[in-house]
Amino acid sequence: MKKILCICLSSTLQRTINFEDLTLTKVNRSKSYRQDASGKAINSARVLNQIEEGCAKVICPLGEKNQQLFLDLAAKDKMDIQSVSIPGFTRECWTLLDRKAGTTTELVVGEPQLNDDDGKIGNAEVKLLKYINEAFEEVDGVLLAGSRPGVWAEDLYATIAGMAKDAGKLFLADYIGQDMERTLKSTVPDIIKINDEEFIKTFGGSQESLKTDITNKSKELHNIIVVTRGTDPTYAAKDGMFVEVPTEKVHAVNTTACGDSFNAGFMYEYLNSGNFEAALKKGTWAAARNAELECPGAVK
């Protein structure tokens, strides 16, 4: 069994709330709700373990004030979590599902910025990197996804990418902006997977030139670039070879974590078969199954 290390620095307690009809500025009473351990790479890990139980391992920081709740929720999904405790709370997100309109609205609530006057964050970062380095002995691939909270060192993503590359692990990067720019100065991820707006924000270009820009960038970096576009076909290129993959048309219940589910399906298939186009199809399948379900990051 191929095993994948999922690293998430923006762990989240996600509450998904069901409404028959959601009306702004009015009192809305929910039909039901659920709470899940979440965050981009954690959502991917849940999908991976649903595809093949035990194939994903998670390393993440958790706020000490509510980390036990997070771990209890993760245990229900049989996720292998190795956490690093940090001050404060793990952030919370709310997803509002409007059944009548068929819409998904996500509310992300960041915790107050921490300072590191007592050195706890610095110590946690050292422990985090130690855990990651030790995990390389048991995994075949590494998935690093999500935003980097400002409390962590600016070069942390670049450091992790370099460690994965030095260890010879297939590395998928799902992050943007300066973190990606810093990474590319020293290490080229084997796979960069982002959405169309993120690609343009990070690498420039426009929607009109997107196919050409993706193709040229993958040829320049000699890697795989996958750009999801919501319900529109996915654009991807490997070493300058462009591929377009249609999405599945489904009755969407909750579109949260469709991109994370795509990452899981793609990474799983590519590690196991090495087939680029089959991996794109598996990612598309996982994203579609996730959209049909209420749980963020699930295929069954």
Buried (B, 14 or more C-beta within 10 A) or exposed (E): EBBBBBBBBBBBBBBBBBBEEBEEEEEBEEEEBBBBBBBBBBBBBBBBBBBBEEBBBBBBBBBBBBBEBBBEBBEEBEBBBBBBBBBBBBBBBBBBBBEEEEEBBBEEEEBEEBEBEEEBBEBBBEBBBEBBBEBBEEBBBBBBBBBBBEBBEEBBBBBBBBBBBEBEBBBBBBBBEEBBEBBBEEBBBBBBBBBBEBBBBBBEBEEEEBBEBBBBBBBEBEBBBBBBBEBEBBBBBBBBEBBEBEBEEBEBBBBBBBBBBBBBBBBBBBBBEEEBEBBBBBBBBBBBBBBBBBBBBBBE
